[in-house]
């Protein structure tokens, strides 16, 4: 069964004492989730709480432990699943390990169906202050972030902003000590007017705009935008095109990457490589020969030389 084409993976992330073990235990006790499917429960860290297999709704859960990141290989994961005759995999991931290591190790056909992040609200802000990269890593792809032990004196906005800095799609839940759960209902208006004839993207809003363009491309089809950016020439690009964009920092200096878009213009050869410009362009989604896939392509309407922004690297804050 481990060699089947589609292996569902349920991924639970968070730091020590975040409540992952308790949640997984309760999930596996639920007959709606645990109906007898052969399940590999993969533990990547040892917390203070221990599992109680006798309480699981079915006796078809095999627990295996990974104690070192070096064990995260496709071959090893496939072997563990084969030994457990697994039909699905539940992973309690180590909060100190980056998720990319797990994702790159998943065997062919293994698909993460759901990803949840858990945090102790009493310590989360401190974790974010001291280990921002690890926090961002766990929030960037999760579907639900659960802040447990959340008390009325805590500021939801402080938690909300951190999550939204990593993902606009993630749902947020606040669980009180008595178990009562409230879902985040804070509205996040975009910092620019999408209904304006020309959508003005401020220097401080480029990162948010670029991510929103990537996540919800349909609403930008045919829009005209204006923003300050770097203009770059690249030999691999088709004639009459160049690249525009900004360097973006998601969580820390080590994660700075260039967020670029292809821009079409008949006089692209005249663009000064590495120059800052104020660009006005229309957006259309089409097949991009440079990258071999469909994506946003800008058509230059006008541009003018510009000074470098006060903060050259764009951020989400």
C-alpha positions as CSV (number, residue, x, y, z in Angstrom):
1,X,0.0,0.0,0.0
2,X,2.9,2.3,0.7
3,X,3.8,2.3,-3.0
4,X,0.3,3.6,-4.1
5,X,0.3,6.5,-6.4
6,X,-1.3,8.9,-3.9
7,X,-0.3,8.8,-0.3
8,X,-2.2,11.4,1.8
9,X,0.0,13.3,4.3
10,X,-1.4,15.2,7.3
11,X,1.2,17.6,8.6
12,X,1.2,19.2,12.1
13,X,3.9,21.8,12.9
14,X,4.8,24.0,15.8
15,X,7.3,24.2,18.6
16,X,7.6,22.2,21.8
17,X,4.6,22.2,24.1
18,X,2.5,23.8,21.4
19,X,-0.3,21.3,21.7
20,X,0.5,19.2,18.6
21,X,0.5,15.9,20.4
22,X,-2.8,16.5,22.2
23,X,-4.5,17.5,19.0
24,X,-3.2,14.5,17.0
25,X,-4.2,12.2,19.9
26,X,-7.7,13.6,19.9
27,X,-7.9,13.4,16.1
28,X,-6.9,9.7,16.1
29,X,-9.4,9.0,18.8
30,X,-12.1,10.5,16.6
31,X,-14.0,7.7,14.7
32,X,-14.8,10.2,11.9
33,X,-11.1,10.4,11.1
34,X,-9.9,7.0,12.2
35,X,-12.1,4.4,10.6
36,X,-9.6,1.7,10.3
37,X,-7.2,3.1,7.7
38,X,-3.7,1.9,8.2
39,X,-1.9,5.0,9.4
40,X,1.8,5.8,9.9
41,X,2.3,8.3,12.7
42,X,5.7,9.8,12.2
43,X,7.2,11.6,15.2
44,X,10.0,14.0,14.5
45,X,10.5,15.3,18.1
46,X,9.9,14.1,21.6
47,X,7.6,16.3,23.6
48,X,6.6,16.0,27.3
49,X,3.2,14.5,26.4
50,X,3.1,10.8,25.2
51,X,0.7,9.2,22.9
52,X,-1.9,6.7,24.2
53,X,-2.4,4.2,21.3
54,X,-4.9,2.2,23.3
55,X,-7.3,5.3,23.1
56,X,-7.1,5.5,19.3
57,X,-10.3,4.8,17.5
58,X,-8.7,2.0,15.5
59,X,-5.8,-0.3,16.2
60,X,-4.2,0.4,12.8
61,X,-1.8,3.2,13.7
62,X,1.9,2.4,13.6
63,X,4.2,4.9,15.4
64,X,7.7,5.5,14.1
65,X,10.3,8.1,15.2
66,X,12.7,10.2,13.3
67,X,15.4,11.7,15.5
68,X,17.7,13.2,13.0
69,X,17.1,15.4,9.9
70,X,19.4,13.1,8.0
71,X,16.7,10.4,8.2
72,X,14.4,12.5,6.1
73,X,14.9,10.9,2.8
74,X,12.5,9.6,0.3
75,X,13.9,6.1,0.6
76,X,13.6,6.0,4.4
77,X,10.1,7.5,4.4
78,X,9.0,4.9,1.8
79,X,10.5,2.1,3.9
80,X,8.7,3.2,7.1
81,X,5.4,3.5,5.2
82,X,6.0,0.0,3.6
83,X,6.7,-1.6,7.0
84,X,3.5,0.0,8.4
85,X,1.5,-1.0,5.3
86,X,0.4,2.6,5.5
87,X,-2.5,4.1,3.5
88,X,-1.8,7.5,4.9
89,X,0.8,9.4,7.0
90,X,0.4,11.7,9.9
91,X,3.5,13.8,10.7
92,X,4.3,15.6,14.0
93,X,7.1,17.8,12.7
94,X,10.1,19.2,14.7
95,X,9.6,22.9,15.1
96,X,13.4,23.5,14.8
97,X,13.6,21.9,11.4
98,X,12.8,23.8,8.2
99,X,9.8,22.4,6.3
100,X,11.6,22.5,2.9
101,X,13.7,19.5,4.1
102,X,10.6,17.5,4.6
103,X,8.9,18.6,1.4
104,X,12.0,17.8,-0.6
105,X,12.2,14.4,1.0
106,X,8.6,13.3,0.3
107,X,8.5,10.3,-2.0
108,X,6.8,10.6,-5.4
109,X,3.0,10.4,-4.9
110,X,3.1,11.7,-1.3
111,X,0.8,14.7,-1.1
112,X,0.3,17.0,1.9
113,X,-3.5,17.1,2.2
114,X,-3.6,19.4,5.2
115,X,-1.1,21.4,7.2
116,X,-1.7,22.8,10.6
117,X,0.4,25.0,12.9
118,X,0.1,25.1,16.6
119,X,1.5,27.6,19.1
120,X,1.3,28.4,22.8
121,X,0.0,31.9,22.7
122,X,2.0,32.7,25.9
123,X,5.3,32.1,24.2
124,X,4.6,32.6,20.5
125,X,5.5,36.3,20.3
126,X,8.9,35.6,21.9
127,X,9.5,32.8,19.5
128,X,8.7,35.2,16.6
129,X,11.1,37.8,18.0
130,X,14.0,35.5,18.5
131,X,13.4,32.9,15.7
132,X,11.5,34.7,13.0
133,X,12.8,32.5,10.2
134,X,11.5,29.3,11.9
135,X,8.1,30.9,12.6
136,X,7.7,32.2,9.1
137,X,8.7,28.8,7.8
138,X,5.9,27.1,9.6
139,X,3.3,29.7,8.7
140,X,4.0,30.2,5.0
141,X,2.1,27.1,3.8
142,X,-0.2,26.1,6.6
143,X,-4.0,26.2,6.3
144,X,-4.8,26.8,9.9
145,X,-2.8,28.4,12.7
146,X,-4.0,27.6,16.2
147,X,-3.0,29.7,19.2
148,X,-3.9,27.8,22.3
149,X,-3.9,29.0,25.9
150,X,-5.1,32.3,24.5
151,X,-6.5,34.7,27.2
152,X,-8.7,37.8,26.9
153,X,-5.8,40.2,27.8
154,X,-3.8,39.1,24.7
155,X,-3.9,41.3,21.6
156,X,-5.2,39.3,18.6
157,X,-3.9,41.9,16.2
158,X,-0.3,41.1,17.2
159,X,-0.8,37.5,16.3
160,X,-2.8,38.3,13.2
161,X,-0.1,40.5,11.7
162,X,2.5,37.9,12.1
163,X,0.4,35.3,10.4
164,X,-0.6,37.6,7.6
165,X,3.0,38.6,7.1
166,X,3.6,35.0,6.0
167,X,0.2,34.1,4.4
168,X,-3.1,35.8,3.5
169,X,-4.8,32.5,3.0
170,X,-4.2,30.8,6.4
171,X,-7.1,30.7,8.8
172,X,-6.4,31.7,12.4
173,X,-8.0,30.2,15.6
174,X,-7.6,31.3,19.2
175,X,-8.2,28.6,21.7
176,X,-8.9,29.6,25.3
177,X,-7.6,27.6,28.3
178,X,-11.2,26.2,28.7
179,X,-11.2,24.9,25.2
180,X,-13.4,27.5,23.7
181,X,-12.3,28.4,20.1
182,X,-12.7,31.8,18.3
183,X,-11.8,32.2,14.7
184,X,-10.0,35.3,13.5
185,X,-12.4,37.8,11.7
186,X,-10.1,40.7,11.3
187,X,-10.5,42.1,7.8
188,X,-7.3,42.8,5.8
189,X,-8.0,45.4,3.2
190,X,-5.3,45.7,0.6
191,X,-3.2,48.9,0.9
192,X,-4.1,50.0,-2.6
193,X,-7.3,50.5,-4.6
194,X,-7.9,47.8,-7.2
195,X,-10.9,49.7,-8.6
196,X,-8.8,52.8,-9.5
197,X,-8.1,53.4,-13.2
198,X,-4.4,53.1,-12.3
199,X,-3.6,51.0,-9.3
200,X,-0.9,52.8,-7.4
201,X,1.5,50.4,-5.5
202,X,3.4,52.3,-2.8
203,X,7.0,51.5,-2.1
204,X,6.0,49.9,1.2
205,X,3.3,47.8,-0.4
206,X,5.2,46.1,-3.2
207,X,5.7,42.8,-1.3
208,X,2.0,42.6,-0.4
209,X,1.0,43.4,-4.0
210,X,3.4,40.8,-5.5
211,X,2.2,38.0,-3.2
212,X,-1.5,38.9,-3.8
213,X,-0.8,38.9,-7.6
214,X,0.7,35.4,-7.2
215,X,-2.1,34.1,-5.0
216,X,-5.2,35.7,-6.8
217,X,-4.0,36.4,-10.3
218,X,-7.5,36.5,-11.9
219,X,-8.4,39.8,-10.2
220,X,-5.4,41.6,-11.8
221,X,-6.2,40.6,-15.5
222,X,-6.3,43.8,-17.5
223,X,-5.4,46.1,-14.6
224,X,-3.1,49.0,-15.0
225,X,-0.6,49.4,-12.2
226,X,2.1,51.9,-11.3
227,X,5.1,51.2,-9.0
228,X,8.7,51.9,-8.5
229,X,11.1,49.1,-9.4
230,X,14.4,47.9,-10.7
231,X,14.8,47.4,-14.5
232,X,17.0,44.5,-15.5
233,X,18.2,43.2,-18.8
234,X,18.6,39.4,-19.2
235,X,20.1,37.7,-22.3
236,X,17.7,34.7,-22.0
237,X,14.6,36.8,-22.4
238,X,12.9,37.2,-25.8
239,X,13.5,40.3,-27.8
240,X,11.5,43.4,-26.7
241,X,11.3,42.3,-23.1
242,X,13.0,43.1,-19.8
243,X,12.5,42.3,-16.1
244,X,11.1,44.6,-13.5
245,X,10.8,44.0,-9.8
246,X,12.2,44.4,-6.3
247,X,14.2,42.4,-3.8
248,X,11.8,41.1,-1.1
249,X,12.6,39.9,2.4
250,X,10.1,37.5,3.8
251,X,11.4,36.9,7.2
252,X,15.2,37.6,7.5
253,X,18.2,38.7,5.5
254,X,19.0,35.1,4.5
255,X,15.6,34.9,2.7
256,X,15.9,37.9,0.5
257,X,14.9,37.1,-3.1
258,X,14.2,39.0,-6.2
259,X,10.5,39.2,-7.1
260,X,10.5,39.9,-10.8
261,X,8.0,40.2,-13.7
262,X,8.5,40.2,-17.4
263,X,7.7,43.5,-19.1
264,X,7.2,43.9,-22.8
265,X,8.3,47.1,-24.7
266,X,9.5,47.6,-28.2
267,X,12.4,49.6,-27.0
268,X,13.5,47.2,-24.3
269,X,17.0,47.2,-25.6
270,X,17.4,50.8,-24.5
271,X,16.7,50.0,-20.8
272,X,19.6,50.7,-18.6
273,X,20.4,47.5,-16.6
274,X,20.0,48.0,-12.8
275,X,18.3,51.3,-13.1
276,X,15.4,52.4,-10.9
277,X,12.2,53.5,-12.8
278,X,8.6,54.5,-12.1
279,X,6.7,52.1,-14.3
280,X,3.1,52.2,-15.5
281,X,2.0,49.0,-17.2
282,X,-1.0,46.8,-17.9
283,X,-1.2,43.2,-16.7
284,X,-2.2,40.2,-18.8
285,X,-1.8,36.6,-18.2
286,X,-0.2,34.6,-21.0
287,X,2.3,31.9,-21.8
288,X,5.7,33.2,-20.9
289,X,8.4,31.7,-23.2
290,X,11.2,32.8,-20.9
291,X,9.9,30.6,-18.1
292,X,7.9,28.0,-20.1
293,X,4.6,28.5,-18.2
294,X,1.6,30.8,-18.0
295,X,2.0,33.9,-15.8
296,X,1.6,37.6,-15.5
297,X,3.2,39.7,-18.2
298,X,3.4,43.5,-18.1
299,X,3.0,45.7,-21.1
300,X,4.8,49.0,-20.6
301,X,2.6,52.1,-21.0
302,X,5.1,54.6,-19.7
303,X,8.2,54.9,-17.5
304,X,10.4,57.5,-16.1
305,X,13.7,57.5,-14.2
306,X,13.4,57.3,-10.4
307,X,15.4,57.4,-7.2
308,X,16.0,54.3,-5.2
309,X,13.4,53.9,-2.5
310,X,14.3,54.8,1.1
311,X,14.0,51.0,1.8
312,X,15.4,49.3,-1.3
313,X,14.4,45.8,0.0
314,X,10.6,45.4,0.2
315,X,9.1,43.7,3.3
316,X,5.6,42.7,4.5
317,X,5.8,45.0,7.5
